[in-house]
Amino acid sequence: MEGHMTICIGRRRFIATLGGATVWPLATRAQQPAMPVIGILGGGSAETFAPLGAAFRKGLGENGFVEGNNVAFKSLWANGQYDRLPGLAADLVGRSRR
């Protein structure tokens, strides 16, 4: 009976530890402030914007904004299909409210 009691206590400790391990990262993540998002919407393609986008990111980096660290980018491109722009804009706004 004593061996059985030890197994139960060990199992309870294991479950409590496992439960604490899964909740802790979620709690830590929930306490972090929301990261600002810069939305980029273009009628062209990502390839045509690439040089300008690189310069834009470089300028932000020189001012302390590092993508993935303290700012995020969401880019949507119409690829010349300008009738898609209203839907892409709505999608971009919807993403910023999540």
Secondary structure, 3 states (H helix, E strand, C coil): CHHHHHHHHHHHHHHHHHHHHHHHHHHHHHHCCCCCEEEEEECCCHHHHHHHHHHHHHHHHHCCCCECCCEEEEEEECCCCHHHHHHHHHHHHHHHCC
